[in-house]
Amino acid sequence: MSGAEAEWRDVGPADEIAANELRGVMVKGNRICLGRAGDDLFALEDTCPHAGGSLCEGIVDGKDVICPLHAYAFEAATGHCPDDPSCSVRRFEVRVEDGVIQVRV
């Protein structure tokens, strides 16, 4: 998607996502796993391509999101799956503006 087509969308107050918390949000038809790994916010495609699990129902382990179905790990910062690189998920840009989390889709 080109920069001209992508736009920032508000998804909620930044202070409502605690460290190591995951939350599912819908943004322009995309189911997104929004979370915080330590102090770092991230936004990943929510569906694990390995078995269809919802990543927002998993856990944060350090800097990784762990799928609840088969424990595949996904790097929160990149969406890369070291267990099986063919299963990596899309990462969305995320930022905080005036205390509001925004995701670029």
Helices and strands as residue ranges (DSSP letters): E 8-13, G 14-16, E 22-27, E 30-37, E 40-45, G 55-57, E 59-61, E 64-66, E 73-75, G 85-87, E 91-97, E 100-104
